[in-house]
Amino acid sequence: MLADLMMTGFLAELVGDQYRLAAAVRHVAGRLTDPTDTSEIVPTLPRQPRWVPPQFSADDWARWKDGASPALRQHAEAVERCALCALPPADVASAFMAGAVAVPSARHLLGPCNAWKAKHPDHGVRAAQFTVAFRAEHGHGPSYGQLCAGLRWGMFRTLRTLVVGRLLTDGWLTETAPVPWTLRPGPAAATRGISLAQRTAD
């Protein structure tokens, strides 16, 4: 259900494995109370430190693009200008400038990962096919989140990163790490006839 809630605009990713209500539905949180009603005293809890997202600098992003190779800059701008993804510029810039995402190796995730794989025996084929269709429509590969949301694989972010890491290791997918939005079919998918369409010379 997590993927459905995110795709339909009810939830938004915050950080790590945390999510928050999307802005469009945030008004439903909590309840209104009568300030004159003292029958129910709610204790005040200590405030948790607020997570502050990294600051986006348009100048830093412009400098990064100026220093990138022509092919990398073209890819970054394809993601940035994708009307279908409609991603906030700060999200695109931070993903490209931050570098590779580390694949978690915590032992407590291996059980959930193996259980998930057992319930989705065709996950490799489906993932490879999805990247082909996504790239044909968007002009660039999907992110890890877009892959899992598009296939309706509802899972928290850490497990999602581990699952995609396994798909990469098993050869169903490949990517140009640490460049984001480069997922595409891998050698295992090629043995099933799943590959990107070859560009023809003009």
BADRENVEX-548770 format. One line per 8 residues: number of its first residue (from 0); for each residue y, z, x of N, C-alpha, C. Coordinates in pm, 1 decimal. Each point is the difference from the previous one (the first is absolute). Example, Ala and Ser with C-alpha at 12.3 -4.5 7.8 and 13.67 -1.06 7.14 Angstrom:
2
0) -569.0:780.0:1319.0:119.0:0.0:-89.0:120.0:0.0:90.0 | 105.0:-72.0:-35.0:119.0:6.0:82.0:109.0:73.0:-77.0 $
END
This chain:
202
0) -121.1:0.0:81.6:121.1:0.0:-81.6:126.6:0.0:85.3 | -10.6:45.1:125.3:118.1:6.9:84.9:64.4:-136.7:17.6 | -81.9:-101.0:24.2:55.4:-135.1:17.0:69.4:-47.1:-127.4 | -59.4:28.3:-115.8:61.5:-39.6:-127.0:135.0:67.2:-18.7 | 9.3:129.8:30.1:125.1:73.2:-17.1:109.3:-53.6:91.9 | -39.1:-44.0:120.4:99.0:-55.0:91.9:42.6:-139.8:-42.2 | -97.0:-82.4:-42.5:31.5:-137.7:-37.5:84.1:-6.9:-126.7 | -19.0:98.3:-91.1:75.2:-1.9:-125.3:131.2:76.9:8.5 $
8) 33.0:49.4:118.7:131.7:60.3:18.5:12.1:145.1:-37.5 | -112.0:72.2:-10.7:7.5:142.3:-33.5:5.8:87.1:125.0 | -62.9:-46.0:109.1:-0.7:77.1:123.6:57.3:-83.3:113.3 | 54.1:69.5:98.3:48.1:-63.8:122.5:-50.8:81.1:117.8 | -34.0:-67.8:110.6:-46.0:70.8:118.5:116.4:74.6:63.4 | -27.7:119.9:47.6:102.4:78.5:66.5:-24.3:-1.1:150.4 | -100.4:73.7:46.0:-35.5:2.4:141.7:-140.4:55.6:11.2 | -75.2:-47.6:99.6:-135.8:49.7:17.3:-84.5:-27.3:-122.3 $
16) -60.5:106.5:-54.2:-79.9:-13.9:-121.6:74.3:55.7:-120.9 | 133.1:2.1:5.9:80.4:55.4:-108.3:64.8:-112.3:-80.6 | 11.3:24.5:-128.4:61.0:-96.4:-91.2:99.9:74.3:-88.1 | 89.5:-74.4:-59.6:96.1:60.3:-92.6:15.5:-91.4:-119.2 | 53.5:53.7:-107.6:28.5:-83.6:-116.0:101.2:-106.3:38.2 | -21.3:-120.6:-48.7:96.6:-106.7:25.0:130.8:32.2:-73.0 | 107.0:-59.9:48.3:131.7:31.3:-54.3:8.7:-26.6:-150.5 | -70.2:-102.7:-48.0:9.8:-37.7:-141.3:-58.7:104.2:-93.5 $
24) -89.2:84.6:49.5:-65.0:99.0:-87.6:24.4:142.9:47.1 | 89.5:17.4:96.3:20.7:133.3:54.8:60.9:96.3:-101.9 | 60.5:-55.4:-106.1:61.5:85.8:-100.8:-102.5:79.5:-80.2 | -127.3:-35.4:9.1:-100.9:71.8:-78.4:-51.2:124.0:71.8 | 42.2:22.7:123.1:-47.9:115.5:74.5:63.8:128.2:-53.3 | -79.9:106.2:-6.1:52.0:128.7:-43.2:29.1:4.1:-148.5 | 79.5:97.1:-41.6:36.2:12.0:-140.5:139.0:61.1:-10.8 | 67.3:-32.1:-107.7:131.6:56.0:-25.3:-16.2:138.0:-62.2 $
32) 82.6:94.0:42.8:-6.6:134.6:-54.7:137.2:42.3:-50.6 | -2.2:95.5:-90.4:123.9:54.8:-53.6:52.1:102.5:99.9 | 119.5:-19.5:55.1:49.8:93.5:102.0:19.1:141.4:-52.3 | 9.6:16.8:-133.9:19.1:133.9:-56.2:-132.1:71.1:-25.9 | -112.7:-69.6:15.5:-131.5:58.6:-25.3:-48.9:68.9:126.8 | -9.3:132.2:-3.4:-45.8:77.6:115.8:-139.7:55.5:-21.1 | -72.0:-52.8:-99.1:-133.3:53.3:-29.9:-101.8:-37.0:106.7 | 28.7:-105.8:71.2:-94.8:-43.3:103.2:73.4:-12.7:132.6 $
40) -29.6:88.9:90.0:63.6:-0.6:130.9:-89.9:-76.6:97.1 | 52.9:-103.0:56.3:-75.8:-79.3:95.6:42.8:40.1:140.4 | -94.7:50.7:82.5:38.3:40.8:135.7:47.9:-119.6:82.1 | 93.8:25.9:85.2:53.6:-104.3:86.0:-87.5:-11.8:123.8 | -54.1:-118.2:21.6:-84.7:-23.6:115.7:85.0:-44.8:118.0 | -43.1:33.0:121.1:77.3:-46.1:116.6:0.0:-151.3:5.8 | 114.7:-56.1:31.4:13.7:-145.1:5.9:-72.6:-54.5:121.4 | -74.7:-107.4:-22.2:-68.6:-66.8:109.3:96.8:-93.9:70.9 $
48) -14.4:-14.0:130.0:89.5:-94.4:69.2:-19.0:-139.9:-54.2 | 108.8:-64.9:-28.1:-3.8:-133.1:-59.7:-31.8:-104.4:106.7 | -91.9:-91.8:-34.9:-31.0:-109.6:91.1:114.6:-99.7:-0.9 | 49.6:-31.3:117.3:111.4:-92.8:12.8:-53.5:-129.0:61.3 | 10.2:-112.2:-72.5:-50.5:-126.1:54.3:81.9:-42.6:120.8 | -61.8:-76.3:90.3:76.6:-47.9:115.9:117.6:-85.3:-44.0 | 110.9:15.4:70.7:120.4:-72.9:-35.3:-14.2:-147.7:38.1 | 39.1:-84.7:-92.4:-5.7:-143.2:23.1:132.7:-47.8:56.5 $
56) -6.3:-68.4:110.1:119.5:-54.4:62.5:-10.1:-151.4:-0.2 | 90.0:-64.2:-72.8:1.5:-146.3:-4.3:24.9:-58.0:138.1 | 79.0:70.6:81.7:28.1:-48.5:135.8:-125.6:5.1:86.2 | -76.4:110.2:-10.9:-124.6:10.4:77.1:-98.6:-108.9:-41.3 | -7.5:-26.8:-129.7:-90.6:-102.2:-51.9:41.6:-137.8:50.2 | 129.1:-26.3:0.2:49.9:-128.8:49.6:-29.0:-15.3:148.3 | 17.0:109.2:76.6:-29.2:-6.7:143.3:-149.1:-21.7:24.2 | -84.3:64.2:-82.0:-143.6:-18.3:15.7:-38.1:-145.7:-24.6 $
64) 55.5:-59.9:-103.5:-31.1:-139.9:-29.4:52.3:-93.1:108.8 | 114.7:32.6:56.0:54.3:-82.9:108.2:-90.6:3.1:123.3 | -68.1:112.6:21.9:-86.3:12.9:116.0:-143.6:-43.9:-24.5 | -34.7:-32.7:-124.7:-136.9:-41.0:-32.4:-21.1:-146.9:31.8 | -125.7:-37.5:16.2:-31.8:-141.3:21.6:31.1:-78.2:-127.9 | 19.8:-130.3:9.8:29.4:-79.0:-120.6:-108.1:14.8:-107.9 | -126.6:2.2:40.9:-108.0:11.4:-98.3:1.4:136.5:-67.4 | 22.2:106.3:78.0:3.1:134.9:-56.6:119.8:17.6:-92.3 $
72) 115.0:-54.2:41.4:118.0:10.3:-85.5:-20.6:-76.9:-130.3 | -61.7:-116.5:7.9:-25.9:-78.3:-121.0:-90.4:77.4:-95.4 | -101.9:66.6:55.6:-91.2:79.1:-82.9:73.2:118.4:-63.7 | 79.9:71.1:79.2:73.7:114.9:-51.4:94.2:-41.1:-113.4 | 67.6:-112.0:18.1:93.8:-45.3:-102.8:-72.8:-53.7:-122.9 | -123.2:-50.9:17.5:-79.0:-43.3:-116.2:-34.6:119.2:-87.2 | -34.5:113.0:63.6:-28.8:122.2:-76.3:128.1:53.3:-62.4 | 106.1:2.0:78.3:127.7:54.2:-45.5:54.4:-76.7:-120.9 $
80) -21.4:-132.1:-2.2:57.2:-83.9:-106.0:-99.3:-30.8:-111.9 | -120.4:55.8:6.7:-102.6:-30.3:-100.6:44.4:50.0:-137.3 | 22.2:-92.4:-91.2:45.8:37.3:-134.0:-109.4:69.0:-79.4 | -125.2:-26.7:30.7:-110.5:61.8:-72.8:-17.8:146.0:40.3 | 13.1:28.6:129.5:-11.6:138.9:46.4:125.7:80.0:-35.1 | 115.8:-60.0:17.9:129.0:64.2:-28.6:6.7:138.8:62.8 | -30.5:6.4:129.9:-2.8:128.3:70.4:140.0:41.2:43.2 | 28.5:130.4:0.3:129.3:45.1:51.9:13.1:-38.3:147.3 $
88) 115.7:-50.5:41.0:17.7:-41.2:140.1:-33.8:110.5:99.3 | 30.5:124.3:-34.6:-28.9:111.0:91.2:-149.4:16.1:22.4 | -81.5:-22.9:-103.6:-145.0:12.3:13.5:-55.0:-108.8:92.5 | 50.9:-121.2:-16.7:-45.8:-110.2:84.3:39.9:25.4:145.5 | 124.9:36.0:20.9:49.3:22.3:136.6:-77.0:112.0:68.6 | -20.6:111.9:-69.4:-67.6:112.8:63.4:-144.3:-34.6:32.9 | -65.9:-80.0:-85.3:-139.3:-37.4:26.2:-11.4:-85.9:125.6 | 92.5:-92.4:17.4:-5.6:-86.4:117.0:42.6:73.5:126.8 $
96) 97.4:87.0:-10.9:50.9:67.5:119.1:-82.1:121.2:39.3 | -82.6:53.0:-92.0:-73.7:123.3:27.8:-123.9:-23.4:84.0 | -61.9:-116.7:-7.6:-120.5:-27.1:78.0:-126.0:18.5:-82.8 | -113.5:12.3:67.5:-130.7:2.3:-65.2:-23.0:130.0:-75.3 | -82.9:-8.9:-104.5:-41.8:117.1:-76.1:-131.3:49.4:58.7 | -3.8:127.3:37.0:-122.2:56.0:58.3:-105.7:17.1:-108.0 | -123.1:-41.0:30.8:-109.5:16.9:-94.7:-52.7:141.7:13.2 | -2.3:79.6:-107.9:-44.9:138.9:9.7:-148.3:7.4:33.2 $
104) -36.7:104.7:73.1:-140.0:17.6:36.4:-52.3:136.9:-40.8 | 70.7:66.2:-91.3:-41.0:133.3:-42.8:-138.4:-4.9:-63.6 | -84.6:93.2:39.9:-137.7:-1.3:-48.2:-9.6:21.5:-150.0 | 94.2:77.6:-57.2:-9.1:28.3:-143.2:23.3:-125.1:-85.0 | 50.5:-108.7:62.2:22.4:-123.5:-74.9:-120.9:-92.7:2.5 | -93.7:25.0:91.2:-113.0:-91.4:11.9:-87.5:2.8:-124.6 | -20.2:118.8:-56.9:-79.8:10.9:-122.9:62.4:-77.0:-114.8 | 128.5:25.6:-32.2:64.3:-77.6:-106.4:2.4:-149.2:27.1 $
112) 17.7:-39.7:126.5:3.7:-142.2:34.5:-136.1:-64.2:-24.5 | -107.5:66.1:44.9:-134.1:-55.2:-20.5:-36.9:-3.7:-147.3 | 42.0:103.4:-75.0:-28.3:2.6:-144.2:73.8:-113.0:-70.2 | 123.8:-25.1:42.3:77.8:-107.9:-60.4:-64.7:-134.9:30.5 | -46.2:-19.1:123.9:-63.4:-126.2:37.2:-127.7:-22.8:-79.7 | -74.5:107.2:-26.2:-123.4:-13.7:-76.9:27.2:-45.5:-143.0 | 115.3:39.5:-54.4:36.3:-39.4:-136.8:60.7:-139.7:-5.4 | 36.7:-53.8:115.2:63.0:-132.1:6.6:-73.3:-86.4:102.9 $
120) -124.0:-37.7:-28.1:-77.9:-73.5:99.6:59.1:-136.2:36.6 | 83.6:-55.7:-86.3:58.7:-131.7:27.3:143.1:10.1:49.8 | 37.8:117.1:53.2:140.0:21.1:35.5:47.4:-93.1:110.9 | -88.1:-35.1:93.4:41.4:-88.6:109.1:34.8:-139.2:-48.2 | -86.5:-56.1:-84.2:24.0:-134.0:-54.3:126.4:-0.7:-85.3 | 13.7:100.4:-85.5:116.4:5.2:-89.3:129.5:14.2:79.2 | -3.1:83.0:104.8:120.6:19.6:80.6:40.2:-129.9:69.1 | -96.4:-69.7:57.4:30.2:-126.0:68.9:54.1:-103.3:-98.2 $
128) -62.4:-12.0:-116.0:46.4:-95.9:-100.9:140.6:34.4:-47.6 | 26.9:129.5:-13.3:133.1:40.9:-45.8:107.2:-40.5:100.0 | -28.3:16.6:129.5:102.6:-35.7:99.5:30.5:-149.1:-2.7 | -101.3:-82.4:-26.6:22.0:-144.6:-8.2:92.3:-31.8:-117.5 | -31.8:57.4:-117.2:80.5:-26.1:-119.2:141.4:55.6:14.9 | 11.7:118.7:58.8:130.8:63.4:17.0:87.7:-83.3:92.6 | -57.4:-44.0:111.9:78.0:-78.1:95.5:44.6:-133.7:-59.8 | -86.5:-62.0:-80.5:35.8:-126.8:-62.9:116.9:17.8:-96.1 $
136) 7.6:116.1:-64.1:104.5:25.1:-99.3:128.8:51.5:63.3 | -13.0:85.7:101.8:116.9:67.4:57.3:52.6:-64.8:127.5 | -86.6:-70.2:71.8:41.5:-55.5:127.9:-17.6:95.0:115.9 | -61.2:114.9:-23.8:-30.8:97.6:105.8:-116.2:84.9:-48.2 | -62.0:72.8:90.1:-113.5:83.7:-36.6:43.2:126.1:-73.2 | -95.1:69.9:-63.3:33.0:124.2:-68.9:5.7:117.8:96.1 | 69.0:103.9:-40.8:-6.6:127.0:72.1:-127.9:71.4:-41.8 | -30.8:110.3:65.8:-117.8:77.5:-38.7:13.5:44.9:-146.5 $
144) 119.0:47.6:-34.5:22.7:47.1:-136.1:-11.3:-111.3:-102.6 | 54.7:-117.2:31.3:-6.6:-113.7:-92.7:-143.2:-48.5:-17.6 | -78.5:4.5:107.3:-140.9:-39.2:-9.8:-74.6:91.5:-96.0 | 13.3:130.0:20.9:-74.8:95.8:-82.2:51.3:4.1:-143.2 | 131.0:-12.8:-18.8:54.7:-1.3:-135.7:-42.4:-126.9:-73.5 | 2.1:-113.4:70.7:-37.8:-126.2:-62.9:-145.6:-3.9:-41.3 | -85.0:70.4:73.6:-141.9:5.7:-33.4:-33.2:121.0:-86.8 | 103.9:74.5:-38.2:-14.2:118.5:-85.8:-90.6:104.1:64.8 $
152) 17.0:15.9:130.2:-72.8:103.2:73.1:90.5:122.2:8.7 | 0.2:81.5:-102.1:84.1:118.5:-0.3:-50.8:103.0:99.9 | 79.3:28.8:101.3:-38.9:98.7:100.8:125.1:50.3:70.0 | -9.1:121.3:56.1:115.5:52.9:70.2:17.0:-72.0:133.6 | 119.5:10.2:56.1:38.6:-85.7:111.3:-90.2:14.8:122.4 | -39.2:122.8:34.5:-80.8:18.4:119.6:-134.9:-67.8:-14.1 | -63.9:14.0:-117.3:-128.3:-65.5:-22.1:18.2:-151.5:-2.7 | 109.3:-45.7:-58.5:28.6:-143.4:-4.5:7.9:-58.6:140.4 $
160) 68.5:70.0:89.9:11.5:-48.3:137.7:-135.9:-4.8:67.7 | -85.0:99.9:-27.7:-133.4:2.3:58.6:-85.9:-113.8:-54.3 | 7.4:-24.5:-131.9:-79.1:-107.2:-61.7:40.4:-135.9:57.4 | 129.6:-26.1:9.3:44.9:-128.1:55.2:-37.3:-9.1:147.7 | 5.4:111.9:70.2:-42.7:0.2:139.6:-146.5:-38.6:14.6 | -83.7:46.0:-93.5:-141.3:-37.3:2.7:-17.0:-149.5:-28.7 | 79.2:-52.4:-93.0:-6.6:-143.3:-30.2:37.0:-83.6:122.6 | 94.9:49.4:76.5:39.4:-68.6:123.5:-110.9:9.6:104.2 $
168) -56.0:119.6:14.4:-107.0:20.4:97.9:-123.5:-82.5:-33.9 | -31.8:-7.6:-129.3:-118.7:-74.2:-43.5:22.2:-151.2:-2.2 | 121.6:-44.4:27.0:27.3:-142.7:9.6:29.1:-69.3:-131.5 | 11.7:74.6:-108.0:36.0:-62.9:-127.2:145.8:-41.9:-0.1 | 80.9:78.2:69.0:142.4:-31.1:11.6:38.7:-2.0:146.8 | 111.1:-62.9:27.8:61.3:8.0:131.2:150.8:8.3:-21.2 | 71.1:41.7:101.5:145.9:10.5:-7.8:58.6:-19.4:138.5 | 128.4:-21.7:4.4:69.2:-12.8:127.4:72.2:131.6:26.2 $
176) -75.6:100.3:39.8:58.4:132.3:24.6:91.5:-6.1:123.0 | 111.3:75.0:-1.9:43.0:93.3:-103.1:92.3:-61.2:-105.7 | -1.1:-130.0:-14.3:88.9:-66.4:-95.7:-50.9:23.8:-142.1 | 82.9:52.5:-90.5:-44.9:24.6:-137.3:-3.6:-128.5:-83.0 | -66.2:8.7:-113.2:-13.1:-110.3:-96.2:-69.4:-121.5:63.1 | -103.3:24.7:80.4:-71.9:-110.9:63.9:-149.2:0.3:-33.5 | -43.0:78.2:-99.4:-141.9:2.3:-35.2:-46.0:-138.2:-46.4 | -118.3:-39.8:46.7:-58.2:-128.8:-36.8:-151.7:8.0:22.6 $
184) -76.1:-98.8:-46.1:-145.6:5.8:15.7:-41.5:4.8:146.7 | -105.7:77.9:27.8:-52.5:12.6:134.8:-125.2:-84.2:20.1 | -66.3:15.6:114.2:-117.8:-81.9:30.5:-116.6:21.0:-96.3 | -17.8:122.2:-50.6:-108.8:22.6:-96.3:26.0:-77.1:-128.6 | 127.0:-6.4:-40.4:35.2:-75.9:-119.6:-21.0:-149.5:22.0 | 25.2:-45.6:122.4:-15.9:-143.2:29.7:-144.6:-44.2:-18.2 | -95.7:91.0:26.5:-140.7:-36.3:-19.1:-33.7:-17.8:-147.2 | 85.3:51.7:-86.9:-16.5:-19.1:-145.0:87.8:-112.0:-52.5 $
192) 62.7:-73.5:89.8:85.7:-110.4:-41.3:137.0:42.5:-47.7 | 42.1:121.4:35.0:130.9:50.1:-42.2:94.8:-7.1:118.2 | 98.2:-87.0:-8.4:96.8:-15.3:108.9:128.6:-54.5:-56.1 | 104.6:9.5:79.4:128.7:-54.4:-41.3:-3.6:-150.8:3.6 | 72.7:-61.5:-90.2:7.2:-146.0:-2.7:67.5:-48.2:127.1 | -56.2:-102.7:59.8:57.0:-57.4:121.9:125.1:-80.6:-34.5 | 103.7:21.4:81.6:123.4:-76.2:-20.6:-19.5:-141.6:53.1 | 47.1:-93.2:-76.7:-9.6:-140.7:42.4:130.7:-40.2:66.8 $
200) -12.1:-81.4:103.8:120.1:-46.4:71.2:74.9:-101.3:-85.2 | 132.7:10.9:0.2:83.1:-93.4:-77.2:9.3:-134.4:72.3 $
END
